[in-house]
Amino acid sequence: MGIADDLREHALSLPGAWRDEPWEGDLVAKVGPEAKGKIFVFFHETSVGVKAATTREEADEWLDRYPDDASAMPYIGRSGWNTLSIGGAISRQELLEAIEDSYAMVLERLPKKYRPA
């Protein structure tokens, strides 16, 4: 199993996480009930998209540390979402932690009644 598969498996093992394909060919992990679920990670073969911080300025720390392997996501980057490359300078452990941090930030914004027990 490759690192991309490992990252997907880890994300989907988080409490209340589930797989969705809201757009053809785009695999994501969401948390919350089906109708109200929120994306916390976008999966691609060579990268993941995560909520890296609550502000663009904080998310830019990833870009400063990994200029060749991190970038602001198109359209939603202004809200603190980054694309992080798989197999580059960002370690597997940092990618796992980035997914967990993204999950926690998205979960925190869900109404309590939609959060997993």
Biopython code that builds the backbone (N, CA, C, O; Angstrom):
import numpy as np
from Bio.PDB.StructureBuilder import StructureBuilder

atoms = [
    (1, "MET", "N", (0.856, -1.181, 0.000)),
    (1, "MET", "CA", (0.000, 0.000, 0.000)),
    (1, "MET", "C", (0.895, 1.235, 0.000)),
    (1, "MET", "O", (1.832, 1.332, 0.792)),
    (2, "GLY", "N", (0.601, 2.173, -0.889)),
    (2, "GLY", "CA", (1.387, 3.392, -0.992)),
    (2, "GLY", "C", (0.959, 4.430, 0.036)),
    (2, "GLY", "O", (-0.041, 4.266, 0.736)),
    (3, "ILE", "N", (1.733, 5.489, 0.108)),
    (3, "ILE", "CA", (1.453, 6.528, 1.104)),
    (3, "ILE", "C", (0.096, 7.205, 0.853)),
    (3, "ILE", "O", (-0.593, 7.553, 1.812)),
    (4, "ALA", "N", (-0.299, 7.399, -0.406)),
    (4, "ALA", "CA", (-1.599, 8.005, -0.694)),
    (4, "ALA", "C", (-2.722, 7.132, -0.134)),
    (4, "ALA", "O", (-3.682, 7.645, 0.441)),
    (5, "ASP", "N", (-2.601, 5.810, -0.303)),
    (5, "ASP", "CA", (-3.597, 4.886, 0.245)),
    (5, "ASP", "C", (-3.590, 4.928, 1.771)),
    (5, "ASP", "O", (-4.644, 4.894, 2.406)),
    (6, "ASP", "N", (-2.401, 5.002, 2.351)),
    (6, "ASP", "CA", (-2.247, 5.069, 3.800)),
    (6, "ASP", "C", (-2.921, 6.339, 4.354)),
    (6, "ASP", "O", (-3.594, 6.292, 5.383)),
    (7, "LEU", "N", (-2.734, 7.450, 3.671)),
    (7, "LEU", "CA", (-3.340, 8.707, 4.116)),
    (7, "LEU", "C", (-4.867, 8.630, 4.032)),
    (7, "LEU", "O", (-5.562, 9.086, 4.940)),
    (8, "ARG", "N", (-5.385, 8.058, 2.952)),
    (8, "ARG", "CA", (-6.842, 7.894, 2.808)),
    (8, "ARG", "C", (-7.393, 7.004, 3.918)),
    (8, "ARG", "O", (-8.396, 7.330, 4.554)),
    (9, "GLU", "N", (-6.728, 5.890, 4.137)),
    (9, "GLU", "CA", (-7.175, 4.954, 5.170)),
    (9, "GLU", "C", (-7.189, 5.629, 6.540)),
    (9, "GLU", "O", (-8.131, 5.458, 7.313)),
    (10, "HIS", "N", (-6.148, 6.388, 6.833)),
    (10, "HIS", "CA", (-6.063, 7.073, 8.123)),
    (10, "HIS", "C", (-7.198, 8.094, 8.272)),
    (10, "HIS", "O", (-7.864, 8.138, 9.306)),
    (11, "ALA", "N", (-7.411, 8.903, 7.251)),
    (11, "ALA", "CA", (-8.460, 9.931, 7.315)),
    (11, "ALA", "C", (-9.825, 9.290, 7.533)),
    (11, "ALA", "O", (-10.625, 9.776, 8.333)),
    (12, "LEU", "N", (-10.083, 8.212, 6.828)),
    (12, "LEU", "CA", (-11.399, 7.571, 6.921)),
    (12, "LEU", "C", (-11.576, 6.771, 8.204)),
    (12, "LEU", "O", (-12.678, 6.308, 8.500)),
    (13, "SER", "N", (-10.496, 6.604, 8.971)),
    (13, "SER", "CA", (-10.595, 5.914, 10.260)),
    (13, "SER", "C", (-10.927, 6.872, 11.404)),
    (13, "SER", "O", (-11.196, 6.430, 12.522)),
    (14, "LEU", "N", (-10.910, 8.164, 11.137)),
    (14, "LEU", "CA", (-11.219, 9.140, 12.183)),
    (14, "LEU", "C", (-12.706, 9.069, 12.517)),
    (14, "LEU", "O", (-13.518, 8.770, 11.641)),
    (15, "PRO", "N", (-13.077, 9.339, 13.774)),
    (15, "PRO", "CA", (-14.481, 9.194, 14.194)),
    (15, "PRO", "C", (-15.454, 9.984, 13.311)),
    (15, "PRO", "O", (-15.306, 11.192, 13.132)),
    (16, "GLY", "N", (-16.434, 9.288, 12.774)),
    (16, "GLY", "CA", (-17.468, 9.922, 11.969)),
    (16, "GLY", "C", (-17.067, 10.256, 10.553)),
    (16, "GLY", "O", (-17.868, 10.830, 9.815)),
    (17, "ALA", "N", (-15.846, 9.914, 10.142)),
    (17, "ALA", "CA", (-15.371, 10.246, 8.790)),
    (17, "ALA", "C", (-15.974, 9.290, 7.774)),
    (17, "ALA", "O", (-16.194, 8.113, 8.058)),
    (18, "TRP", "N", (-16.235, 9.814, 6.595)),
    (18, "TRP", "CA", (-16.760, 8.988, 5.509)),
    (18, "TRP", "C", (-16.301, 9.517, 4.167)),
    (18, "TRP", "O", (-15.961, 10.691, 4.016)),
    (19, "ARG", "N", (-16.302, 8.626, 3.207)),
    (19, "ARG", "CA", (-15.809, 8.889, 1.849)),
    (19, "ARG", "C", (-16.941, 9.451, 0.992)),
    (19, "ARG", "O", (-18.091, 9.030, 1.116)),
    (20, "ASP", "N", (-16.607, 10.402, 0.123)),
    (20, "ASP", "CA", (-17.599, 10.943, -0.801)),
    (20, "ASP", "C", (-16.884, 11.334, -2.092)),
    (20, "ASP", "O", (-15.676, 11.571, -2.103)),
    (21, "GLU", "N", (-17.651, 11.397, -3.176)),
    (21, "GLU", "CA", (-17.173, 11.896, -4.466)),
    (21, "GLU", "C", (-18.184, 12.928, -4.953)),
    (21, "GLU", "O", (-19.007, 12.639, -5.821)),
    (22, "PRO", "N", (-18.118, 14.142, -4.386)),
    (22, "PRO", "CA", (-19.120, 15.163, -4.729)),
    (22, "PRO", "C", (-19.017, 15.652, -6.168)),
    (22, "PRO", "O", (-19.995, 16.141, -6.732)),
    (23, "TRP", "N", (-17.845, 15.522, -6.756)),
    (23, "TRP", "CA", (-17.627, 15.884, -8.153)),
    (23, "TRP", "C", (-16.966, 14.691, -8.808)),
    (23, "TRP", "O", (-16.158, 14.007, -8.180)),
    (24, "GLU", "N", (-17.291, 14.437, -10.038)),
    (24, "GLU", "CA", (-16.765, 13.268, -10.733)),
    (24, "GLU", "C", (-15.240, 13.200, -10.638)),
    (24, "GLU", "O", (-14.533, 14.121, -11.046)),
    (25, "GLY", "N", (-14.761, 12.100, -10.096)),
    (25, "GLY", "CA", (-13.328, 11.871, -10.013)),
    (25, "GLY", "C", (-12.627, 12.517, -8.832)),
    (25, "GLY", "O", (-11.424, 12.323, -8.659)),
    (26, "ASP", "N", (-13.347, 13.283, -8.007)),
    (26, "ASP", "CA", (-12.740, 13.927, -6.840)),
    (26, "ASP", "C", (-13.156, 13.205, -5.571)),
    (26, "ASP", "O", (-14.315, 13.266, -5.161)),
    (27, "LEU", "N", (-12.205, 12.523, -4.954)),
    (27, "LEU", "CA", (-12.457, 11.796, -3.723)),
    (27, "LEU", "C", (-12.138, 12.697, -2.539)),
    (27, "LEU", "O", (-11.086, 13.335, -2.499)),
    (28, "VAL", "N", (-13.054, 12.745, -1.575)),
    (28, "VAL", "CA", (-12.869, 13.551, -0.374)),
    (28, "VAL", "C", (-13.252, 12.739, 0.850)),
    (28, "VAL", "O", (-13.921, 11.711, 0.742)),
    (29, "ALA", "N", (-12.823, 13.206, 2.010)),
    (29, "ALA", "CA", (-13.296, 12.665, 3.288)),
    (29, "ALA", "C", (-14.105, 13.760, 3.952)),
    (29, "ALA", "O", (-13.704, 14.924, 3.979)),
    (30, "LYS", "N", (-15.256, 13.367, 4.491)),
    (30, "LYS", "CA", (-16.143, 14.298, 5.179)),
    (30, "LYS", "C", (-16.390, 13.804, 6.593)),
    (30, "LYS", "O", (-16.150, 12.643, 6.924)),
    (31, "VAL", "N", (-16.880, 14.726, 7.418)),
    (31, "VAL", "CA", (-17.317, 14.384, 8.765)),
    (31, "VAL", "C", (-18.664, 15.051, 8.982)),
    (31, "VAL", "O", (-18.912, 16.152, 8.490)),
    (32, "GLY", "N", (-19.529, 14.375, 9.724)),
    (32, "GLY", "CA", (-20.875, 14.875, 9.962)),
    (32, "GLY", "C", (-21.877, 14.027, 9.199)),
    (32, "GLY", "O", (-21.494, 13.183, 8.389)),
    (33, "PRO", "N", (-23.170, 14.251, 9.457)),
    (33, "PRO", "CA", (-24.191, 13.454, 8.772)),
    (33, "PRO", "C", (-24.195, 13.739, 7.275)),
    (33, "PRO", "O", (-23.752, 14.801, 6.836)),
    (34, "GLU", "N", (-24.696, 12.788, 6.498)),
    (34, "GLU", "CA", (-24.600, 12.867, 5.043)),
    (34, "GLU", "C", (-25.071, 14.206, 4.472)),
    (34, "GLU", "O", (-24.368, 14.806, 3.659)),
    (35, "ALA", "N", (-26.222, 14.670, 4.876)),
    (35, "ALA", "CA", (-26.750, 15.921, 4.318)),
    (35, "ALA", "C", (-25.988, 17.149, 4.804)),
    (35, "ALA", "O", (-25.994, 18.180, 4.132)),
    (36, "LYS", "N", (-25.343, 17.058, 5.944)),
    (36, "LYS", "CA", (-24.661, 18.208, 6.546)),
    (36, "LYS", "C", (-23.161, 18.002, 6.671)),
    (36, "LYS", "O", (-22.475, 18.826, 7.276)),
    (37, "GLY", "N", (-22.638, 16.913, 6.109)),
    (37, "GLY", "CA", (-21.220, 16.608, 6.236)),
    (37, "GLY", "C", (-20.337, 17.665, 5.589)),
    (37, "GLY", "O", (-20.707, 18.275, 4.586)),
    (38, "LYS", "N", (-19.175, 17.870, 6.175)),
    (38, "LYS", "CA", (-18.210, 18.863, 5.690)),
    (38, "LYS", "C", (-16.910, 18.177, 5.304)),
    (38, "LYS", "O", (-16.437, 17.274, 5.994)),
    (39, "ILE", "N", (-16.347, 18.617, 4.197)),
    (39, "ILE", "CA", (-15.074, 18.085, 3.716)),
    (39, "ILE", "C", (-13.949, 18.504, 4.655)),
    (39, "ILE", "O", (-13.868, 19.663, 5.064)),
    (40, "PHE", "N", (-13.072, 17.542, 4.995)),
    (40, "PHE", "CA", (-11.869, 17.901, 5.740)),
    (40, "PHE", "C", (-10.590, 17.509, 5.011)),
    (40, "PHE", "O", (-9.502, 17.898, 5.436)),
    (41, "VAL", "N", (-10.695, 16.750, 3.925)),
    (41, "VAL", "CA", (-9.510, 16.468, 3.106)),
    (41, "VAL", "C", (-9.942, 16.096, 1.686)),
    (41, "VAL", "O", (-10.911, 15.367, 1.475)),
    (42, "PHE", "N", (-9.186, 16.623, 0.727)),
    (42, "PHE", "CA", (-9.323, 16.281, -0.688)),
    (42, "PHE", "C", (-8.168, 15.345, -1.019)),
    (42, "PHE", "O", (-7.022, 15.633, -0.673)),
    (43, "PHE", "N", (-8.454, 14.227, -1.685)),
    (43, "PHE", "CA", (-7.415, 13.251, -2.019)),
    (43, "PHE", "C", (-7.092, 13.293, -3.503)),
    (43, "PHE", "O", (-7.985, 13.326, -4.349)),
    (44, "HIS", "N", (-5.797, 13.290, -3.804)),
    (44, "HIS", "CA", (-5.296, 13.162, -5.167)),
    (44, "HIS", "C", (-4.155, 12.151, -5.108)),
    (44, "HIS", "O", (-3.656, 11.852, -4.023)),
    (45, "GLU", "N", (-3.746, 11.633, -6.227)),
    (45, "GLU", "CA", (-2.680, 10.625, -6.231)),
    (45, "GLU", "C", (-1.356, 11.169, -5.695)),
    (45, "GLU", "O", (-0.601, 10.442, -5.049)),
    (46, "THR", "N", (-1.079, 12.428, -5.957)),
    (46, "THR", "CA", (0.224, 12.985, -5.568)),
    (46, "THR", "C", (0.128, 14.099, -4.533)),
    (46, "THR", "O", (1.131, 14.740, -4.222)),
    (47, "SER", "N", (-1.082, 14.339, -3.989)),
    (47, "SER", "CA", (-1.239, 15.404, -2.996)),
    (47, "SER", "C", (-2.528, 15.217, -2.196)),
    (47, "SER", "O", (-3.400, 14.425, -2.552)),
    (48, "VAL", "N", (-2.612, 15.970, -1.112)),
    (48, "VAL", "CA", (-3.844, 16.073, -0.334)),
    (48, "VAL", "C", (-4.140, 17.551, -0.145)),
    (48, "VAL", "O", (-3.228, 18.371, -0.050)),
    (49, "GLY", "N", (-5.411, 17.879, -0.093)),
    (49, "GLY", "CA", (-5.838, 19.232, 0.210)),
    (49, "GLY", "C", (-6.421, 19.242, 1.610)),
    (49, "GLY", "O", (-7.333, 18.474, 1.914)),
    (50, "VAL", "N", (-5.893, 20.116, 2.466)),
    (50, "VAL", "CA", (-6.330, 20.150, 3.864)),
    (50, "VAL", "C", (-6.588, 21.574, 4.330)),
    (50, "VAL", "O", (-6.039, 22.535, 3.791)),
    (51, "LYS", "N", (-7.430, 21.682, 5.338)),
    (51, "LYS", "CA", (-7.612, 22.952, 6.041)),
    (51, "LYS", "C", (-6.374, 23.080, 6.916)),
    (51, "LYS", "O", (-6.266, 22.422, 7.951)),
    (52, "ALA", "N", (-5.441, 23.930, 6.497)),
    (52, "ALA", "CA", (-4.144, 24.015, 7.154)),
    (52, "ALA", "C", (-4.147, 24.972, 8.343)),
    (52, "ALA", "O", (-3.309, 24.861, 9.238)),
    (53, "ALA", "N", (-5.090, 25.909, 8.350)),
    (53, "ALA", "CA", (-5.164, 26.895, 9.427)),
    (53, "ALA", "C", (-6.480, 27.656, 9.293)),
    (53, "ALA", "O", (-7.203, 27.511, 8.307)),
    (54, "THR", "N", (-6.770, 28.454, 10.289)),
    (54, "THR", "CA", (-8.011, 29.219, 10.234)),
    (54, "THR", "C", (-7.878, 30.487, 9.411)),
    (54, "THR", "O", (-8.884, 31.067, 9.001)),
    (55, "THR", "N", (-6.651, 30.925, 9.163)),
    (55, "THR", "CA", (-6.430, 32.114, 8.335)),
    (55, "THR", "C", (-5.397, 31.813, 7.267)),
    (55, "THR", "O", (-4.598, 30.888, 7.405)),
    (56, "ARG", "N", (-5.419, 32.589, 6.218)),
    (56, "ARG", "CA", (-4.439, 32.430, 5.137)),
    (56, "ARG", "C", (-3.032, 32.692, 5.661)),
    (56, "ARG", "O", (-2.087, 32.005, 5.274)),
    (57, "GLU", "N", (-2.889, 33.671, 6.531)),
    (57, "GLU", "CA", (-1.561, 34.005, 7.058)),
    (57, "GLU", "C", (-0.956, 32.817, 7.808)),
    (57, "GLU", "O", (0.225, 32.511, 7.643)),
    (58, "GLU", "N", (-1.767, 32.151, 8.630)),
    (58, "GLU", "CA", (-1.272, 30.983, 9.365)),
    (58, "GLU", "C", (-0.978, 29.820, 8.414)),
    (58, "GLU", "O", (0.009, 29.106, 8.586)),
    (59, "ALA", "N", (-1.831, 29.639, 7.421)),
    (59, "ALA", "CA", (-1.631, 28.548, 6.457)),
    (59, "ALA", "C", (-0.371, 28.766, 5.620)),
    (59, "ALA", "O", (0.230, 27.805, 5.140)),
    (60, "ASP", "N", (0.024, 30.012, 5.447)),
    (60, "ASP", "CA", (1.226, 30.314, 4.672)),
    (60, "ASP", "C", (2.501, 29.788, 5.320)),
    (60, "ASP", "O", (3.538, 29.711, 4.661)),
    (61, "GLU", "N", (2.442, 29.426, 6.596)),
    (61, "GLU", "CA", (3.613, 28.837, 7.245)),
    (61, "GLU", "C", (4.037, 27.552, 6.513)),
    (61, "GLU", "O", (5.229, 27.265, 6.398)),
    (62, "TRP", "N", (3.053, 26.784, 6.019)),
    (62, "TRP", "CA", (3.372, 25.582, 5.233)),
    (62, "TRP", "C", (4.126, 25.968, 3.963)),
    (62, "TRP", "O", (5.095, 25.307, 3.589)),
    (63, "LEU", "N", (3.683, 27.033, 3.304)),
    (63, "LEU", "CA", (4.313, 27.480, 2.059)),
    (63, "LEU", "C", (5.733, 27.966, 2.309)),
    (63, "LEU", "O", (6.624, 27.757, 1.486)),
    (64, "ASP", "N", (5.938, 28.617, 3.451)),
    (64, "ASP", "CA", (7.279, 29.100, 3.809)),
    (64, "ASP", "C", (8.215, 27.926, 4.102)),
    (64, "ASP", "O", (9.377, 27.940, 3.695)),
    (65, "ARG", "N", (7.708, 26.908, 4.809)),
    (65, "ARG", "CA", (8.541, 25.754, 5.171)),
    (65, "ARG", "C", (8.801, 24.831, 3.987)),
    (65, "ARG", "O", (9.885, 24.260, 3.867)),
    (66, "TYR", "N", (7.801, 24.686, 3.105)),
    (66, "TYR", "CA", (7.898, 23.742, 1.987)),
    (66, "TYR", "C", (7.490, 24.420, 0.679)),
    (66, "TYR", "O", (6.444, 24.097, 0.117)),
    (67, "PRO", "N", (8.302, 25.352, 0.193)),
    (67, "PRO", "CA", (7.912, 26.119, -1.001)),
    (67, "PRO", "C", (7.693, 25.259, -2.251)),
    (67, "PRO", "O", (6.935, 25.652, -3.137)),
    (68, "ASP", "N", (8.333, 24.111, -2.335)),
    (68, "ASP", "CA", (8.171, 23.242, -3.503)),
    (68, "ASP", "C", (7.061, 22.207, -3.329)),
    (68, "ASP", "O", (6.658, 21.558, -4.295)),
    (69, "ASP", "N", (6.571, 22.054, -2.110)),
    (69, "ASP", "CA", (5.619, 20.973, -1.832)),
    (69, "ASP", "C", (4.312, 21.413, -1.177)),
    (69, "ASP", "O", (3.482, 20.571, -0.835)),
    (70, "ALA", "N", (4.119, 22.695, -1.003)),
    (70, "ALA", "CA", (2.871, 23.211, -0.431)),
    (70, "ALA", "C", (2.430, 24.435, -1.222)),
    (70, "ALA", "O", (3.247, 25.259, -1.632)),
    (71, "SER", "N", (1.122, 24.534, -1.426)),
    (71, "SER", "CA", (0.574, 25.702, -2.125)),
    (71, "SER", "C", (-0.842, 25.960, -1.631)),
    (71, "SER", "O", (-1.509, 25.058, -1.123)),
    (72, "ALA", "N", (-1.288, 27.193, -1.784)),
    (72, "ALA", "CA", (-2.661, 27.535, -1.433)),
    (72, "ALA", "C", (-3.590, 26.881, -2.443)),
    (72, "ALA", "O", (-3.321, 26.915, -3.644)),
    (73, "MET", "N", (-4.672, 26.289, -1.974)),
    (73, "MET", "CA", (-5.625, 25.641, -2.880)),
    (73, "MET", "C", (-6.383, 26.695, -3.678)),
    (73, "MET", "O", (-6.737, 27.745, -3.143)),
    (74, "PRO", "N", (-6.630, 26.421, -4.948)),
    (74, "PRO", "CA", (-7.449, 27.345, -5.746)),
    (74, "PRO", "C", (-8.827, 27.523, -5.101)),
    (74, "PRO", "O", (-9.382, 26.581, -4.534)),
    (75, "TYR", "N", (-9.352, 28.699, -5.191)),
    (75, "TYR", "CA", (-10.693, 29.066, -4.734)),
    (75, "TYR", "C", (-10.854, 29.108, -3.220)),
    (75, "TYR", "O", (-11.366, 30.095, -2.692)),
    (76, "ILE", "N", (-10.431, 28.064, -2.502)),
    (76, "ILE", "CA", (-10.654, 28.047, -1.056)),
    (76, "ILE", "C", (-9.387, 28.317, -0.256)),
    (76, "ILE", "O", (-9.413, 28.300, 0.975)),
    (77, "GLY", "N", (-8.293, 28.563, -0.937)),
    (77, "GLY", "CA", (-7.033, 28.841, -0.264)),
    (77, "GLY", "C", (-7.104, 30.051, 0.641)),
    (77, "GLY", "O", (-6.438, 30.095, 1.675)),
    (78, "ARG", "N", (-7.899, 31.028, 0.265)),
    (78, "ARG", "CA", (-8.009, 32.237, 1.089)),
    (78, "ARG", "C", (-8.588, 31.939, 2.473)),
    (78, "ARG", "O", (-8.449, 32.734, 3.403)),
    (79, "SER", "N", (-9.243, 30.770, 2.593)),
    (79, "SER", "CA", (-9.820, 30.350, 3.870)),
    (79, "SER", "C", (-8.900, 29.414, 4.652)),
    (79, "SER", "O", (-9.331, 28.783, 5.617)),
    (80, "GLY", "N", (-7.639, 29.321, 4.240)),
    (80, "GLY", "CA", (-6.668, 28.516, 4.978)),
    (80, "GLY", "C", (-6.466, 27.104, 4.473)),
    (80, "GLY", "O", (-5.880, 26.278, 5.173)),
    (81, "TRP", "N", (-6.947, 26.803, 3.251)),
    (81, "TRP", "CA", (-6.765, 25.466, 2.672)),
    (81, "TRP", "C", (-5.499, 25.427, 1.824)),
    (81, "TRP", "O", (-5.239, 26.329, 1.028)),
    (82, "ASN", "N", (-4.709, 24.353, 2.013)),
    (82, "ASN", "CA", (-3.471, 24.147, 1.259)),
    (82, "ASN", "C", (-3.474, 22.804, 0.562)),
    (82, "ASN", "O", (-4.138, 21.864, 1.000)),
    (83, "THR", "N", (-2.727, 22.719, -0.529)),
    (83, "THR", "CA", (-2.407, 21.454, -1.179)),
    (83, "THR", "C", (-1.004, 21.068, -0.728)),
    (83, "THR", "O", (-0.068, 21.858, -0.847)),
    (84, "LEU", "N", (-0.861, 19.846, -0.208)),
    (84, "LEU", "CA", (0.430, 19.345, 0.268)),
    (84, "LEU", "C", (0.825, 18.140, -0.576)),
    (84, "LEU", "O", (0.052, 17.191, -0.713)),
    (85, "SER", "N", (2.025, 18.178, -1.140)),
    (85, "SER", "CA", (2.508, 17.097, -2.004)),
    (85, "SER", "C", (2.855, 15.850, -1.211)),
    (85, "SER", "O", (3.358, 15.924, -0.089)),
    (86, "ILE", "N", (2.579, 14.716, -1.810)),
    (86, "ILE", "CA", (2.944, 13.416, -1.251)),
    (86, "ILE", "C", (4.255, 12.985, -1.903)),
    (86, "ILE", "O", (4.417, 13.103, -3.117)),
    (87, "GLY", "N", (5.180, 12.492, -1.102)),
    (87, "GLY", "CA", (6.424, 11.966, -1.642)),
    (87, "GLY", "C", (7.520, 12.996, -1.817)),
    (87, "GLY", "O", (8.574, 12.689, -2.373)),
    (88, "GLY", "N", (7.291, 14.206, -1.354)),
    (88, "GLY", "CA", (8.314, 15.253, -1.433)),
    (88, "GLY", "C", (8.967, 15.453, -0.077)),
    (88, "GLY", "O", (9.233, 14.493, 0.647)),
    (89, "ALA", "N", (9.219, 16.698, 0.256)),
    (89, "ALA", "CA", (9.920, 17.031, 1.488)),
    (89, "ALA", "C", (9.039, 16.908, 2.738)),
    (89, "ALA", "O", (9.556, 16.814, 3.851)),
    (90, "ILE", "N", (7.725, 16.908, 2.562)),
    (90, "ILE", "CA", (6.825, 16.796, 3.706)),
    (90, "ILE", "C", (6.749, 15.323, 4.109)),
    (90, "ILE", "O", (6.396, 14.465, 3.300)),
    (91, "SER", "N", (7.082, 15.045, 5.356)),
    (91, "SER", "CA", (7.128, 13.652, 5.810)),
    (91, "SER", "C", (5.731, 13.045, 5.909)),
    (91, "SER", "O", (4.731, 13.756, 6.009)),
    (92, "ARG", "N", (5.689, 11.743, 5.880)),
    (92, "ARG", "CA", (4.429, 11.003, 6.044)),
    (92, "ARG", "C", (3.761, 11.417, 7.349)),
    (92, "ARG", "O", (2.551, 11.642, 7.385)),
    (93, "GLN", "N", (4.541, 11.519, 8.416)),
    (93, "GLN", "CA", (3.992, 11.883, 9.729)),
    (93, "GLN", "C", (3.383, 13.288, 9.698)),
    (93, "GLN", "O", (2.318, 13.507, 10.275)),
    (94, "GLU", "N", (4.035, 14.227, 9.041)),
    (94, "GLU", "CA", (3.488, 15.585, 8.943)),
    (94, "GLU", "C", (2.188, 15.600, 8.137)),
    (94, "GLU", "O", (1.265, 16.348, 8.460)),
    (95, "LEU", "N", (2.114, 14.782, 7.097)),
    (95, "LEU", "CA", (0.887, 14.694, 6.308)),
    (95, "LEU", "C", (-0.251, 14.103, 7.142)),
    (95, "LEU", "O", (-1.382, 14.586, 7.081)),
    (96, "LEU", "N", (0.046, 13.064, 7.916)),
    (96, "LEU", "CA", (-0.967, 12.479, 8.800)),
    (96, "LEU", "C", (-1.460, 13.514, 9.810)),
    (96, "LEU", "O", (-2.660, 13.630, 10.057)),
    (97, "GLU", "N", (-0.525, 14.263, 10.389)),
    (97, "GLU", "CA", (-0.892, 15.292, 11.361)),
    (97, "GLU", "C", (-1.690, 16.418, 10.707)),
    (97, "GLU", "O", (-2.609, 16.961, 11.321)),
    (98, "ALA", "N", (-1.350, 16.769, 9.474)),
    (98, "ALA", "CA", (-2.091, 17.813, 8.762)),
    (98, "ALA", "C", (-3.532, 17.371, 8.530)),
    (98, "ALA", "O", (-4.453, 18.179, 8.647)),
    (99, "ILE", "N", (-3.733, 16.099, 8.204)),
    (99, "ILE", "CA", (-5.086, 15.564, 8.026)),
    (99, "ILE", "C", (-5.842, 15.597, 9.349)),
    (99, "ILE", "O", (-7.008, 15.990, 9.390)),
    (100, "GLU", "N", (-5.186, 15.189, 10.423)),
    (100, "GLU", "CA", (-5.831, 15.214, 11.739)),
    (100, "GLU", "C", (-6.172, 16.643, 12.161)),
    (100, "GLU", "O", (-7.243, 16.883, 12.717)),
    (101, "ASP", "N", (-5.276, 17.584, 11.905)),
    (101, "ASP", "CA", (-5.542, 18.991, 12.247)),
    (101, "ASP", "C", (-6.709, 19.534, 11.425)),
    (101, "ASP", "O", (-7.556, 20.259, 11.948)),
    (102, "SER", "N", (-6.753, 19.184, 10.138)),
    (102, "SER", "CA", (-7.844, 19.619, 9.275)),
    (102, "SER", "C", (-9.169, 19.069, 9.793)),
    (102, "SER", "O", (-10.162, 19.792, 9.878)),
    (103, "TYR", "N", (-9.174, 17.790, 10.137)),
    (103, "TYR", "CA", (-10.360, 17.144, 10.701)),
    (103, "TYR", "C", (-10.827, 17.908, 11.945)),
    (103, "TYR", "O", (-12.011, 18.219, 12.080)),
    (104, "ALA", "N", (-9.893, 18.206, 12.847)),
    (104, "ALA", "CA", (-10.245, 18.886, 14.099)),
    (104, "ALA", "C", (-10.824, 20.277, 13.835)),
    (104, "ALA", "O", (-11.791, 20.675, 14.485)),
    (105, "MET", "N", (-10.242, 21.019, 12.887)),
    (105, "MET", "CA", (-10.748, 22.365, 12.586)),
    (105, "MET", "C", (-12.144, 22.322, 11.969)),
    (105, "MET", "O", (-13.005, 23.136, 12.302)),
    (106, "VAL", "N", (-12.357, 21.370, 11.071)),
    (106, "VAL", "CA", (-13.676, 21.248, 10.434)),
    (106, "VAL", "C", (-14.700, 20.748, 11.455)),
    (106, "VAL", "O", (-15.821, 21.254, 11.506)),
    (107, "LEU", "N", (-14.324, 19.768, 12.258)),
    (107, "LEU", "CA", (-15.213, 19.222, 13.274)),
    (107, "LEU", "C", (-15.646, 20.309, 14.266)),
    (107, "LEU", "O", (-16.810, 20.372, 14.662)),
    (108, "GLU", "N", (-14.708, 21.147, 14.654)),
    (108, "GLU", "CA", (-14.989, 22.217, 15.610)),
    (108, "GLU", "C", (-16.076, 23.169, 15.110)),
    (108, "GLU", "O", (-16.823, 23.737, 15.906)),
    (109, "ARG", "N", (-16.160, 23.339, 13.802)),
    (109, "ARG", "CA", (-17.136, 24.260, 13.218)),
    (109, "ARG", "C", (-18.507, 23.613, 12.958)),
    (109, "ARG", "O", (-19.471, 24.302, 12.624)),
    (110, "LEU", "N", (-18.580, 22.293, 13.113)),
    (110, "LEU", "CA", (-19.874, 21.621, 12.968)),
    (110, "LEU", "C", (-20.723, 21.871, 14.213)),
    (110, "LEU", "O", (-20.189, 21.911, 15.321)),
    (111, "PRO", "N", (-22.036, 22.040, 14.047)),
    (111, "PRO", "CA", (-22.891, 22.113, 15.240)),
    (111, "PRO", "C", (-22.711, 20.857, 16.090)),
    (111, "PRO", "O", (-22.528, 19.766, 15.549)),
    (112, "LYS", "N", (-22.761, 20.998, 17.391)),
    (112, "LYS", "CA", (-22.523, 19.865, 18.288)),
    (112, "LYS", "C", (-23.400, 18.664, 17.970)),
    (112, "LYS", "O", (-22.962, 17.524, 18.119)),
    (113, "LYS", "N", (-24.623, 18.901, 17.539)),
    (113, "LYS", "CA", (-25.528, 17.786, 17.258)),
    (113, "LYS", "C", (-25.076, 16.956, 16.061)),
    (113, "LYS", "O", (-25.537, 15.826, 15.896)),
    (114, "TYR", "N", (-24.179, 17.490, 15.216)),
    (114, "TYR", "CA", (-23.690, 16.770, 14.045)),
    (114, "TYR", "C", (-22.318, 16.145, 14.263)),
    (114, "TYR", "O", (-21.809, 15.451, 13.383)),
    (115, "ARG", "N", (-21.718, 16.380, 15.416)),
    (115, "ARG", "CA", (-20.394, 15.827, 15.693)),
    (115, "ARG", "C", (-20.511, 14.373, 16.145)),
    (115, "ARG", "O", (-21.455, 14.014, 16.850)),
    (116, "PRO", "N", (-19.546, 13.530, 15.738)),
    (116, "PRO", "CA", (-19.588, 12.135, 16.189)),
    (116, "PRO", "C", (-19.405, 12.068, 17.708)),
    (116, "PRO", "O", (-18.738, 12.910, 18.310)),
    (117, "ALA", "N", (-20.010, 11.054, 18.301)),
    (117, "ALA", "CA", (-19.931, 10.893, 19.765)),
    (117, "ALA", "C", (-18.523, 10.565, 20.199)),
    (117, "ALA", "O", (-18.268, 10.395, 21.391)),
]
sb = StructureBuilder()
sb.init_structure("model")
sb.init_model(0)
sb.init_chain("A")
sb.init_seg("    ")
for serial, (resi, resn, name, xyz) in enumerate(atoms, 1):
    if name == "N":
        sb.init_residue(resn, " ", resi, " ")
    sb.init_atom(name, np.array(xyz, "f"), 0.0, 1.0, " ", f" {name:<3s}", serial, name[0])
structure = sb.get_structure()
